[in-house]
């Protein structure tokens, strides 16, 4: 009877030590991924003025592979996206009209894990502002027609410069993502083996104590 009580005590001690080990080994296991911290516009916000850019801020640094889209009724609005540390900025190439919009973002965190999410907002500008936008658009169209001949002559030169400039291919991006995943897998295997070894050592120590007590 006395020995059985001792065994229960030792087993509780073993489980407590194992739990403490796991807690200290994985303090950031639940916080490994990067999530959206703040956004402009915010979720559900009603925008009353002209929107020039979209700003997404994340909890940690994100990779340059990260991207985002702006949609209205399933139609994508052109955006110029730039990634800076933990911030992703999308600059609008033209003013947008009233309506319900959806921001879709896809990022790759520092740990190599891809994460995606959405932010919805609504644009409700005054009618006077909308008329100004329409007037500016008509003026831009007439100016564009007058400059078409001049811009056509420069297209060939600009195309050659773009072709000669170094670009990051899709293969390079995929290779970088695969490398990140390989590193994460190796780290996970090593950690699992470490846990198993330490657990075996603890169990062996307890069994040795039992034998000595007998």
Secondary structure, DSSP 8 states (H G I E B T S, - for coil): -HHHHHHHHHHHHHHHHHHHHHHHHTTTGGG-S--EEEEES-TT-EE-S---EEEEEESS-B-TT-EEEEEETTEEE-EEEEEETTEEEEEESS---SEEEEEEEEEEBTTS-EEEEEEEEEE---HHHHHHHHHHHHHHHHHHHHHHHHHHHHHHHHHHHHHHS----HHHHHHHHHHHHHHHHHHHHHHHHHHHHHHHHHHHHHHHHHHHH-
